[in-house]
Amino acid sequence: MATTSASLLGRLRDGSDPDAWGRVLELYGPLIRGWVERLGVRGTDTDDLVQDVLAVVVRRVPEFVHPQRPGAFRGWLRAIALNCARDFWRAKRFTPVSPGGTDFGSYLNQLEDPDHPLSREWDREHDLHVTRKLLDRLKAEFEPKTWELFRRFVLDGAPADEVAAELGATPNAVYIAKSRVLARLREEAVGLLG
């Protein structure tokens, strides 16, 4: 975990780091699968479409230049997923059933509009998924007590005084644990969240 996500994107661009691709698959494979299933794709078609999306990411990531604005990578990834779904649908490889019974093309257009509530929900889902995955990877970098102080205070939402009393620490130690873990999370999430 010595590299930041910004360098992960850089390592993906040069294509020479198989660990970077493994990390992308671990981080984004389940999210893309969830998006594809939400589009109504089932069975082996799900696997095919996820593979199509990831193949485009592999081909196109060298061209991706992060504009340093929040959500750029997320939006780029979503656009690839939607374009692949549209191509999959047009090739008649699956017959979509849109949520709410709407026209599938209209549904995809709503997802492409960054201001549409449906698109914002996908963005929120992306950020939660990536944050959880990154936190899972970061946990090993911290002492168990530091992690537990962070988890109880930030993730569980318990008051700092309560967490400190439970775990035999000071409230200041709770705030320090929060600061350390969140600083590391921000470092790891550069270019992926926002």
LOGUBA-387785 format. One record per atom (N, C-alpha, C, O, CB): x, y, z. Coordinates in steps of 0.001 Angstrom, whole numbers, plus 500000, padded with zeros to 6 digits. Glycine has a CB too. Layout:
BEGIN
XYZ
...
***
This chain:
BEGIN
500826498797500000
500000500000500000
500860501251500000
500399502313500420
499066500007501205
502067501151499550
502962502298499605
502630503334498544
503089504473498638
504392501845499447
501848502972497539
501565503907496467
500179504497496624
499277503854497161
501700503227495115
500016505698496162
498706506331496226
497907505951494998
498448505412494032
498832507862496341
496609506236495042
495762505924493910
496141506729492688
495988506248491565
494322506165494257
496635507951492878
497079508725491716
498200507975491023
498240507911489795
497545510149492128
499112507405491802
500167506639491170
499626505326490629
500179504782489674
501301506384492152
498541504797491229
497899503610490679
497427503906489258
497641503101488351
496713503156491573
496788505054489062
496348505417487714
497544505561486779
497479505156485618
495538506724487744
498624506131487276
499843506258486474
500422504902486123
500858504685484993
500881507084487215
500430503986487085
500942502641486844
500061501895485850
500558501081485071
501035501860488157
498771502161485870
497873501541484894
498160502059483492
498120501301482522
496406501804485266
498449503354483387
498705503959482080
499886503315481362
499837503079480155
498956505442482238
500950503032482119
502112502465481442
501957500968481184
502738500389480429
503361502716482261
500956500333481803
500615498955481483
501616497904481916
501461496736481559
500424498842480055
502622498270482662
503669497305482988
503559496732484396
504428495967484813
505006497947482825
502528497078485126
502412496643486510
501190495743486700
500078496245486856
502327497856487442
501379494419486688
500231493522486850
499566493662488215
498373493389488343
500665492087486644
500312494082489240
499701494295490547
498675495426490488
497646495371491161
500778494606491597
498954496441489690
498014497555489558
496709497066488943
495630497462489383
498623498690488700
496797496211487933
495576495694487316
494815494801488280
493585494822488312
495905494925486038
495536494021489059
494880493190490066
494136494041491075
493036493698491510
495897492308490778
494744495144491437
494107496048492391
492861496693491794
491852496851492481
495092497128492839
492927497065490516
491760497636489848
490631496610489787
489470496940490032
492127498117488427
490978495367489461
489953494319489405
489317494106490779
488101493954490895
490562492997488891
490153494097491814
489654493925493181
488771495099493597
487731494911494228
490824493775494163
489186496295493243
488489497502493642
487208497719492841
486161498037493406
489400498693493490
487298497545491520
486184497918490649
485356496766490104
484214496979489696
486701498687489521
485896495547490084
485141494417489549
483781494251490199
482777494176489490
485926493154489716
483710494190491545
482397494024492194
481456495215491940
480248495029491792
482585493836493701
482001496415491890
481160497585491636
480567497526490232
479369497742490053
481969498883491817
481398497234489242
480913497148487859
479883496035487739
478874496193487051
482087496906486876
480130494907488405
479169493802488379
477817494275488933
476773493971488357
479703492588489201
477834495008490033
476593495521490602
475880496472489649
474657496425489512
476874496223491913
476655497337488990
476056498251488012
475415497468486868
474293497765486458
477119499229487460
476123496476486359
475628495672485238
474360494924485637
473397494876484871
476707494675484765
474357494346486827
473161493633487279
471989494586487464
470842494215487212
473443492893488586
472267495818487904
471201496796488053
470599497165486697
469435497560486614
471727498047488757
471397497035485639
470888497304484293
470022496162483776
469457496266482687
472044497549483334
469908495086484529
469043493979484144
469771492855483436
469133491929482935
467953494478483272
471085492914483382
471855491856482728
472010490714483733
472292490950484908
473264492383482229
471827489479483268
471861488328484164
472751487217483609
473083487190482424
470446487799484397
473124486308484499
473849485100484131
475190485358483476
475940486243483888
473019484284483224
475482484578482451
476771484713481772
476883486048481044
477986486535480797
476970483567480785
475736486636480703
475777487968480081
476411488982481035
477104489901480597
474350488429479680
476174488814482339
476788489705483329
478300489610483237
478993490625483160
476313489356484760
478810488379483246
480257488178483150
480807488786481858
481859489426481861
480596486677483217
480083488577480757
480537489103479463
480603490623479468
481575491216478997
479611488630478344
479559491247480005
479521492710479998
480558493293480956
481196494294480628
478120493209480372
480740492696482125
481786493161483046
483142493058482353
483962493972482442
481780492330484374
483372491940481663
484630491754480942
484777492804479832
485868493331479617
484704490330480347
483693493102479137
483742494136478089
484147495489478687
484996496189478137
482365494257477376
483533495845479811
483846497128480464
485315497171480859
486012498144480574
482951497348481712
485777496124481509
487174496101481962
488146496095480782
489227496677480871
487424494874482848
487775495447479687
488639495447478499
488774496861477930
489857497262477505
488077494490477419
487679497607477924
487746498995477444
488603499829478399
489398500656477953
486315499611477316
488450499620479688
489273500351480660
490750500062480397
491570500981480371
488891499959482122
491086498796480202
492477498416479924
493001499137478680
494107499676478682
492593496885479739
492196499137477626
492611499780476369
492709501292476481
493616501909475923
491644499426475266
491756501889477215
491627503347477193
492342504067478329
492532505281478247
490192503708477229
492745503367479382
493353504056480520
494627504814480132
494904505846480743
493668503057481618
495414504362479157
496575505177478790
496189506565478253
496987507500478314
497402504445477749
494968506691477732
494497507970477196
493879508857478273
493715510061478075
493484507728476093
493538508255479416
492859509021480462
493844509961481138
494846509531481709
492213508081481502
493541511246481064
494335512261481757
493422512862482806
492416513495482485
494902513367480765
493781512659484053
492925513136485144
492934514664485165
493997515267485316
493399512565486515
491769515300485018
491702516764485007
491769517400486396
491590518610486531
490439517200484330
492021516602487417
492143517073488799
490867517728489309
490915518684490083
493289518051488910
489748517216488876
488481517648489453
487803516418490050
487906515318489506
487565518344488378
487117516608491162
486492515471491848
485557514691490937
484773515270490186
485727515953493067
485653513388491013
484741512508490290
485098512242488849
484336511568488155
483403513068490334
486213512735488366
486556512572486952
486730511103486582
486176510644485584
487832513344486626
487494510370487380
487700508952487069
486391508188487195
486077507346486354
488767508337487997
485634508477488235
484338507831488455
483419508061487254
482788507123486768
483675508365489750
483343509300486777
482497509613485623
482980508924484363
482178508444483562
482449511109485397
484292508875484187
484889508207483029
484532506722483048
484151506158482022
486430508395483016
484656506095484214
484344504681484356
482858504422484102
482501503466483413
484738504187485751
481995505273484657
480555505103484446
480205505245482970
479386504485482454
479761506125485279
480816506208482285
480550506396480852
480948505152480063
480234504743479147
481310507630480316
482070504556480409
482493503325479733
481477502219479981
481088501512479052
483896502885480215
481051502067481221
480074501022481552
478773501230480780
478200500275480254
479793501006483068
478312502466480713
477056502739480007
477194502538478507
476286502005477868
476589504158480291
478314502955477938
478531502742476501
478628501257476177
478096500813475159
479805503465476036
479294500493477018
479369499045476809
477988498412476920
477646497529476134
480329498402477822
477189498858477895
475826498336478045
474994498660476813
474240497819476323
475154498915479307
475134499880476319
474396500289475117
474818499426473921
473965498969473160
474639501798474811
476114499203473750
476605498353472651
476112496917472812
475724496272471838
478149498376472594
476130496427474040
475670495078474343
474199494926473973
473787493934473372
475887494752475830
473422495936474351
471982495955474066
471731496030472564
470915495280472030
471303497143474777
472434496935471884
472244497096470437
472636495851469664
472044495550468628
473046498276469932
473622495131470155
474050493889469497
473078492758469801
473284491618469384
475471493498469945
472006493089470541
470957492129470899
471506490958471712
471012489834471623
470275491606469640
472544491247472509
473105490196473348
472307490060474643
472487489095475386
474581490486473657
471435491016474911
470507490884476033
469337491825475797
469452492834475100
471209491193477396
468206491466476399
467014492296476314
466819492928477680
466458492249478642
465750491466475871
467058494230477763
466989494879479070
465564495063479573
464623495248478802
467671496212479009
465444495007480864
464211495370481543
464615496502482474
465209496265483526
463543494135482324
464297497716482095
464716498871482881
463956498951484187
462779498594484255
464521500151482091
464627499418485221
463933499639486495
462754500590486296
462874501610485616
464909500205487560
461640500252486883
460466501106486769
459745500961485448
458783501683485191
460856502526486961
460197500026484587
459524499782483323
459745500855482273
459000500914481295
458084499639483562
460743501700482447
460979502760481474
461778502223480296
462298501108480333
461715503943482125
461862503021479272
462659502703478088
464126502606478493
464634503480479197
462461503776476969
464805501560478058
466187501329478450
467105502458477985
467997502876478723
466671500003477891
466893502947476776
467706504064476274
467551505299477141
468534505987477420
467326504397474835
466331505591477570
466088506732478450
466769506522479803
467326507452480386
464573506954478642
466715505299480279
467358504964481549
468862505229481462
469435505830482371
467089503485481924
469506504786480378
470936505026480203
471230506516480078
472238506995480598
471454504283478972
470361507249479392
470547508697479274
470476509385480632
471226510325480894
469497509290478339
469585508923481487
469495509485482842
470785509228483607
471253510091484350
468293508884483607
471358508044483428
472608507718484107
473774508551483584
474723508824484319
472918506238483948
473708508952482332
474774509773481751
474716511224482204
475731511920482201
474703509717480248
473545511675482587
473375513053483036
473876513175484475
473248512642485390
471885513495482928
475016513881484694
475582513942486043
474669514617487070
474879514455488272
476890514667485999
473668515365486621
472768516045487543
471496515257487844
470706515657488700
472402517381486986
471295514151487152
470089513355487378
470229512581488694
471312512083489000
469838512379486187
469150512475489471
469220511745490748
469739510312490595
470463509824491463
467848511712491393
469383509648489522
469847508286489298
471374508250489132
472039507364489669
469159507688488059
471910509194488403
473356509302488214
474047509619489531
475091509047489843
473686510379487171
473470510521490296
474061510868491602
474042509663492547
474955509494493354
473299512055492244
473009508831492449
472949507624493272
474077506662492890
474699506058493763
471574506931493118
474339506519491596
475448505670491159
476774506248491669
477655505500492093
475467505542489606
476914507569491628
478139508201492141
478314507914493631
479413507592494082
478106509727491896
477241508030494381
477285507763495816
477664506307496071
478488506006496936
475927508088496472
477048505410495302
477362503983495440
478848503733495132
479514502975495836
476461503132494497
479347504367494092
480767504226493735
481642504663494893
482540503933495314
481104505052492473
481377505862495411
482235506403496464
482190505548497732
483219505335498373
481822507834496790
481011505062498092
480905504183499265
481659502878499048
482373502410499934
479433503888499583
481498502297497873
482168501038497564
483684501204497606
484380500420498252
481730500524496187
484186502210496928
485634502426496872
486168502757498264
487230502264498647
485982503560495877
485453503580499022
485892503919500378
485981502670501243
486965502478501957
484936504939501018
484963501823501185
484991500584501976
486163499699501589
486859499168502454
483685499811501803
486382499542500289
487490498702499821
488830499280500266
489710498546500716
487455498567498286
488979500587500138
490237501208500547
490445501079502057
491554500796502509
490263502688500132
489391501283502830
489511501129504284
489879499688504659
490671499467505575
488194501535504974
489308498721503957
489668497322504214
491159497100503999
491804496394504774
488858496379503306
491705497702502950
493130497545502656
493992498320503658
495085497874504010
493433498017501224
493515499453504109
494297500292505023
494345499749506443
495286500041507182
493733501684505046
493367498981506829
493258498506508211
494558497881508703
494949498095509851
492126497496508331
495222497125507866
496451496425508259
497614497375508549
498596496971509171
496857495457507171
497515498617508111
498592499577508326
498582500185509729
499536500859510118
498499500676507302
497527499955510479
497364500607511776
497365499587512906
496973498432512736
496070501421511805
497815500050514056
497729499230515261
496253498924515521
495392499758515242
498388499954516494
495957497745516050
494549497396516299
493798498435517139
492636498729516859
494478496057516991
494451498994518167
493757499967519011
493455501248518230
492373501819518367
494599500291520259
494402501696517418
494176502889516592
492993502657515667
492117503512515533
495443503245515770
492977501484515026
491883501169514104
490551501122514845
489550501632514343
492143499829513393
490525500521516022
489282500400516778
488783501773517228
487580502032517189
489481499483517994
489692502657517654
489297504026518011
488656504713516806
487606505343516926
490522504844518513
489298504586515648
488768505168514409
487411504566514071
486448505292513825
489749504948513243
487336503234514061
486108502544513665
484928502954514538
483858503290514032
486306501033513736
485129502924515833
484025503255516735
483593504714516592
482400505015516621
484426502973518179
484557505612516439
484244507032516370
483703507439514999
482663508092514909
485478507848516700
484394507062513952
484020507523512610
482973506627511963
481953507117511479
485247507591511721
483211505341511950
482301504444511240
481031504138512027
479943504060511458
483009503156510913
481179503964513352
480005503681514176
479309504951514658
478141504914515047
480406502838515367
480027506075514631
479435507340515053
479299507511516553
478509508337517011
478111507482514441
480056506743517325
479998506878518786
480716508162519212
481692508555518573
480637505635519486
480261508813520263
480929510031520750
482366509740521194
482661508661521708
480134510646521921
483236510700520992
484659510527521319
484867510154522782
485686509286523083
485432511804521002
484142510792523694
484286510483525127
483910509024525421
484576508342526200
483407511435525973
482844508569524790
482384507189524980
483416506199524440
483737505211525100
481021506971524285
483931506464523241
484936505593522632
486183505543523500
486742504473523742
485290506077521214
486615506710523966
487803506774524818
487613505943526086
488512505196526473
488122508233525185
486459506064526732
486195505311527960
486150503806527686
486698503016528455
484871505770528594
485499503414526593
485392501995526227
486760501361526004
487006500225526410
484543501839524970
487643502110525354
488902501525524899
490108501961525723
491248501704525336
489131501882523465
489869502608526839
490961502992527724
491919503986527097
493137503834527186
491716501781528147
491365504992526469
492179506019525810
491650507391526203
490654507503526917
492166505844524256
492313508410525738
491830509769525964
491017510208524744
491201509671523652
493019510755526232
490129511172524923
489426511700523749
490402512221522687
490143512101521490
488469512821524171
491514512794523125
492507513272522168
493050512119521320
493279512290520123
493657513978522902
493257510956521924
493729509785521173
492710509370520118
493082508917519036
494010508608522127
491426509526520433
490365509212519467
490481510145518261
490418509694517117
488954509340520125
490650511440518513
490767512408517415
492040512187516605
492039512366515388
490743513837517962
493110511804517263
494365511521516555
494194510292515661
494646510295514516
495529511301517564
493547509243516173
493301508043515368
492474508394514136
492773507956513025
492582506961516204
491433509188514353
490597509619513221
491434510364512197
491344510090511000
489436510512513704
492229511282512648
493047512096511755
494035511241510962
494192511426509755
493799513156512554
494693510317511634
495693509482510969
495065508599509894
495575508520508776
496420508613511993
493963507940510229
493333507032509267
492750507819508100
492918507427506945
492232506193509949
492068508925508389
491481509708507291
492546510333506399
492347510444505190
490580510800507849
493664510739506973
494757511279506148
495261510207505197
495512510478504023
495921511801507036
495406509003505698
495882507899504853
494836507540503804
495182507224502666
496221506659505713
493567507586504177
492491507310503215
492494508352502112
492383508004500936
491116507284503918
492620509627502469
492670510695501455
493824510475500492
493679510650499282
492803512074502124
494960510093501033
496136509831500217
495872508683499236
496243508757498064
497343509504501111
495245507653499718
494989506478498893
493879506718497862
493866506091496803
494623505300499779
492964507613498171
491799507837497326
492007508923496270
491086509214495507
490627508197498182
493175509518496210
493439510602495254
493072510131493845
493546509095493378
494941511052495313
492228510903493189
491843510617491817
490719509622491661
490184509472490563
493002510129491087
490338508928492738
489299507911492629
487974508335493225
486922507865492793
489751506659493287
488008509202494196
486786509612494890
486527511101494695
487410511855494283
486880509281496388
485312511502494998
485011512930495010
483759513304494345
483412514484494299
486074513665494399
***
